[in-house]
Amino acid sequence: METIIRRCAGLDVHKASVVACVRLIDENGELQSFTQSFGTAAHDLLLLGDWLSSYAVTIVGMEATGVYWKPVYTLLETDFECWLLNAQHLQNVPGRKTDVADAVWIAQLVAHGLVRPSFVPPREIRELREVTRYRKSLIQERSREAQRLHKVLEDSGIKLSSVATDILGVSGRAMLGALIAGTHDPDGPACVRATTSQPANTSRGRPARVRSGCVPDWSKRQKPRPGHHVLKRNTPYVELGADYFENRRAPDAYRTRLVHQLERLGFDVAITPRAA
């Protein structure tokens, strides 16, 4: 079989060792092969690079084995043309399998041009990928912690998510701090509210505030109350009935509700019958 690459090397990379095989054709056209094992520490990989340079190797082929190939590839790519080879393209013939045989087999395939290197981005792109992937993992971990916190609160009967959109927002963290401090009274002086730096409610000109109102008093063996309005009024939960929404749409109830809303805004409302 024709030899395409006259000076190449094959590396069988493992967790703690690298077996290197140099395959070259000398000036007389004779095939020579040299094999040696190295460690995977930084100084061992530098010795590997010097050993390959002593034979004037031009191309180094290695199998993509987990993540063990990365430090080897990084240290050798500055001095050699490194080929990262797909493991499925390196299937050896059946029989005795050893690390030396694998390194010789890889060098032989590279020398005859029977394998194609996989795409490996430049060093800058690889470093950027590491940073972005680590950032993504941190965001996912933060989301998982928020879900765990929500589950713990729900299991404890604390309906914090019912009164705060984001339990890790400004108001949510303030409520959690009050819970840790032992605050249980939604209308007391230690009631958890949004900080004074929160923007005002532009629709009514009043500062937005959120009450905790979601902590059951387990010492009195009270059942958890599902609604903030129930806690605020300090009344037990009552079923509204199947016709609740039909009654709300009734003309008299709708008129009364509008009058109460206007009175809360500071208007004096008087209803007079319409002239015939």
Secondary structure per residue as TSV (DSSP state, phi and psi in degrees):
chain	resnum	aa	ss	phi	psi
A	1	M	-	360.0	139.6
A	2	E	-	-69.1	138.0
A	3	T	-	-94.2	118.4
A	4	I	S	-89.7	-43.2
A	5	I	-	-107.7	118.3
A	6	R	S	-80.0	-29.7
A	7	R	E	-131.6	107.0
A	8	C	E	-144.1	172.8
A	9	A	E	-143.3	149.7
A	10	G	E	-120.2	134.7
A	11	L	E	-117.9	128.0
A	12	D	E	-103.4	102.8
A	13	V	E	-93.5	132.4
A	14	H	-	-128.6	-176.8
A	15	K	S	-66.3	-43.7
A	16	A	S	-116.3	1.1
A	17	S	E	-151.2	156.3
A	18	V	E	-133.0	121.7
A	19	V	E	-100.2	121.3
A	20	A	E	-112.6	138.1
A	21	C	E	-128.5	120.9
A	22	V	E	-98.3	129.1
A	23	R	E	-122.4	124.6
A	24	L	E	-146.4	158.1
A	25	I	E	-111.9	119.6
A	26	D	-	-79.7	-175.0
A	27	E	T	-64.9	-25.4
A	28	N	T	-87.0	2.2
A	29	G	S	80.2	12.9
A	30	E	-	-91.9	144.2
A	31	L	E	-84.3	130.8
A	32	Q	E	-126.5	143.6
A	33	S	E	-136.3	135.1
A	34	F	E	-132.9	136.1
A	35	T	E	-129.6	139.7
A	36	Q	E	-156.2	151.2
A	37	S	E	-107.1	145.4
A	38	F	E	-135.2	162.5
A	39	G	E	-82.2	-179.1
A	40	T	S	-110.1	3.9
A	41	A	S	-70.4	167.2
A	42	A	H	-61.6	-45.0
A	43	H	H	-69.4	-30.2
A	44	D	H	-68.2	-38.6
A	45	L	H	-68.8	-32.1
A	46	L	H	-66.0	-38.3
A	47	L	H	-64.2	-36.3
A	48	L	H	-62.1	-42.8
A	49	G	H	-63.2	-41.3
A	50	D	H	-65.2	-38.8
A	51	W	H	-65.1	-40.7
A	52	L	H	-67.6	-37.2
A	53	S	H	-66.9	-30.1
A	54	S	H	-65.5	-22.5
A	55	Y	T	-102.0	7.6
A	56	A	T	56.2	44.2
A	57	V	-	-69.8	139.0
A	58	T	-	-103.5	-36.7
A	59	I	E	-128.2	134.3
A	60	V	E	-119.8	120.6
A	61	G	E	-105.3	138.7
A	62	M	E	-143.4	151.2
A	63	E	E	-83.8	142.3
A	64	A	-	-77.7	90.0
A	65	T	-	-104.4	101.1
A	66	G	T	53.9	-127.8
A	67	V	T	-110.8	5.0
A	68	Y	T	-70.7	-21.0
A	69	W	H	-76.0	-19.9
A	70	K	H	-62.4	-51.8
A	71	P	H	-64.3	-34.5
A	72	V	H	-65.0	-45.6
A	73	Y	H	-63.3	-41.7
A	74	T	H	-64.9	-39.6
A	75	L	H	-78.6	-23.8
A	76	L	H	-97.2	-17.5
A	77	E	T	-69.0	-19.6
A	78	T	T	-76.1	-23.1
A	79	D	T	-114.1	-17.7
A	80	F	S	-134.4	161.4
A	81	E	E	-86.5	110.0
A	82	C	E	-96.7	134.8
A	83	W	E	-112.3	121.8
A	84	L	E	-94.9	118.5
A	85	L	E	-107.0	141.4
A	86	N	-	-70.0	135.5
A	87	A	G	-64.3	-30.0
A	88	Q	G	-69.3	-21.2
A	89	H	G	-87.9	-1.8
A	90	L	G	-115.1	23.5
A	91	Q	-	-65.0	120.0
A	92	N	-	-80.7	166.2
A	93	V	-	-70.5	152.0
A	94	P	S	-61.4	148.8
A	95	G	S	138.0	-154.8
A	96	R	-	-71.1	128.0
A	97	K	-	-115.7	120.3
A	98	T	-	-133.2	165.8
A	99	D	H	-63.9	-38.7
A	100	V	H	-65.3	-42.8
A	101	A	H	-62.8	-38.0
A	102	D	H	-64.8	-44.3
A	103	A	H	-62.5	-41.9
A	104	V	H	-64.6	-39.8
A	105	W	H	-64.7	-42.0
A	106	I	H	-64.2	-44.7
A	107	A	H	-62.3	-36.9
A	108	Q	H	-68.0	-42.7
A	109	L	H	-63.6	-40.7
A	110	V	H	-66.5	-40.6
A	111	A	H	-63.5	-36.0
A	112	H	T	-92.7	2.6
A	113	G	T	66.6	35.3
A	114	L	-	-94.2	0.2
A	115	V	-	-131.6	155.9
A	116	R	-	-116.1	138.9
A	117	P	-	-73.6	146.3
A	118	S	-	-78.0	157.3
A	119	F	-	-74.7	128.3
A	120	V	-	-124.6	119.4
A	121	P	-	-62.4	161.5
A	122	P	-	-60.1	164.6
A	123	R	H	-57.9	-41.8
A	124	E	H	-62.9	-40.3
A	125	I	H	-68.1	-38.9
A	126	R	H	-64.1	-40.8
A	127	E	H	-66.1	-38.9
A	128	L	H	-65.2	-38.4
A	129	R	H	-61.9	-41.5
A	130	E	H	-61.1	-42.1
A	131	V	H	-67.0	-46.8
A	132	T	H	-66.4	-37.8
A	133	R	H	-67.6	-37.5
A	134	Y	H	-67.0	-39.1
A	135	R	H	-62.4	-41.8
A	136	K	H	-62.8	-40.9
A	137	S	H	-65.9	-35.3
A	138	L	H	-66.2	-41.1
A	139	I	H	-63.8	-42.7
A	140	Q	H	-64.5	-39.3
A	141	E	H	-66.1	-37.8
A	142	R	H	-64.3	-39.7
A	143	S	H	-64.9	-40.3
A	144	R	H	-64.8	-38.3
A	145	E	H	-65.7	-39.1
A	146	A	H	-63.8	-39.6
A	147	Q	H	-66.2	-38.2
A	148	R	H	-63.9	-42.7
A	149	L	H	-62.2	-43.0
A	150	H	H	-61.7	-40.3
A	151	K	H	-65.9	-41.7
A	152	V	H	-62.9	-42.2
A	153	L	H	-64.5	-42.4
A	154	E	H	-65.9	-40.7
A	155	D	H	-64.0	-28.4
A	156	S	T	-87.9	-0.4
A	157	G	T	79.6	16.3
A	158	I	-	-97.5	109.0
A	159	K	-	-89.7	57.9
A	160	L	G	-66.5	-36.3
A	161	S	G	-69.4	-12.2
A	162	S	G	-79.1	-20.9
A	163	V	T	-117.8	-5.9
A	164	A	-	-134.4	126.8
A	165	T	S	-64.1	-43.0
A	166	D	-	-120.1	112.4
A	167	I	T	-70.9	-13.5
A	168	L	T	-107.5	13.0
A	169	G	S	-78.8	-167.9
A	170	V	H	-63.5	-49.6
A	171	S	H	-69.3	-39.9
A	172	G	H	-62.4	-42.0
A	173	R	H	-67.1	-36.0
A	174	A	H	-64.6	-40.1
A	175	M	H	-64.4	-42.5
A	176	L	H	-63.0	-38.8
A	177	G	H	-63.0	-37.7
A	178	A	H	-69.3	-35.9
A	179	L	H	-63.1	-42.0
A	180	I	H	-65.3	-35.4
A	181	A	H	-75.2	-8.6
A	182	G	T	95.1	18.3
A	183	T	-	-78.0	129.9
A	184	H	-	-129.9	-10.4
A	185	D	-	-93.2	114.6
A	186	P	T	-70.7	-19.2
A	187	D	T	-110.9	5.2
A	188	G	S	-79.7	177.0
A	189	P	T	-65.4	-23.4
A	190	A	T	-93.5	17.7
A	191	C	-	-60.2	135.8
A	192	V	-	-78.8	127.5
A	193	R	-	-137.2	168.2
A	194	A	-	-66.1	151.2
A	195	T	-	-66.6	160.5
A	196	T	T	-66.9	-13.9
A	197	S	T	-80.4	-2.2
A	198	Q	S	-68.2	144.6
A	199	P	-	-67.5	154.3
A	200	A	E	-74.9	157.4
A	201	N	E	-74.6	106.0
A	202	T	T	-68.0	-23.1
A	203	S	T	-72.5	-31.9
A	204	R	T	-125.0	-1.9
A	205	G	T	73.5	17.0
A	206	R	E	-111.2	145.4
A	207	P	E	-66.0	136.5
A	208	A	-	-73.5	140.6
A	209	R	-	-147.8	152.5
A	210	V	-	-130.3	131.1
A	211	R	-	-95.5	151.0
A	212	S	-	-67.9	-63.1
A	213	G	-	46.4	33.7
A	214	C	-	-140.2	14.3
A	215	V	-	-107.6	112.2
A	216	P	-	-73.0	147.2
A	217	D	-	-89.2	94.4
A	218	W	G	-69.3	-21.0
A	219	S	G	-65.0	-28.7
A	220	K	G	-96.0	5.5
A	221	R	T	56.5	41.2
A	222	Q	-	-85.4	149.0
A	223	K	-	-76.8	148.1
A	224	P	-	-60.4	135.5
A	225	R	-	-98.7	128.2
A	226	P	-	-79.2	-17.0
A	227	G	-	-122.0	145.6
A	228	H	H	-66.5	-35.6
A	229	H	H	-65.6	-31.3
A	230	V	H	-67.1	-42.4
A	231	L	H	-67.1	-39.8
A	232	K	H	-64.7	-40.2
A	233	R	H	-84.1	-9.9
A	234	N	T	56.2	46.0
A	235	T	-	-124.8	149.2
A	236	P	-	-67.8	159.2
A	237	Y	-	-70.7	134.6
A	238	V	-	-130.8	134.2
A	239	E	-	-64.7	136.0
A	240	L	-	-80.3	-21.5
A	241	G	-	97.0	158.1
A	242	A	T	-70.7	-25.3
A	243	D	T	-98.9	21.2
A	244	Y	H	-62.8	-48.8
A	245	F	H	-71.6	-30.4
A	246	E	H	-66.1	-39.8
A	247	N	H	-67.9	-33.7
A	248	R	H	-65.7	-31.0
A	249	R	T	-84.1	-2.1
A	250	A	S	-66.6	145.9
A	251	P	H	-58.7	-43.2
A	252	D	H	-65.2	-43.7
A	253	A	H	-66.8	-37.6
A	254	Y	H	-66.3	-40.5
A	255	R	H	-65.7	-41.8
A	256	T	H	-64.0	-39.7
A	257	R	H	-65.8	-40.3
A	258	L	H	-65.1	-38.9
A	259	V	H	-62.9	-42.9
A	260	H	H	-64.9	-38.1
A	261	Q	H	-64.8	-41.5
A	262	L	H	-66.7	-38.2
A	263	E	H	-66.8	-34.8
A	264	R	H	-67.5	-24.8
A	265	L	T	-82.5	-4.1
A	266	G	T	102.1	9.2
A	267	F	-	-92.9	146.8
A	268	D	-	-95.0	116.2
A	269	V	-	-111.4	129.6
A	270	A	-	-130.6	127.9
A	271	I	-	-96.7	123.8
A	272	T	-	-120.8	142.4
A	273	P	-	-65.3	146.3
A	274	R	-	-73.3	137.9
A	275	A	-	-65.4	141.3
A	276	A	-	-70.7	360.0
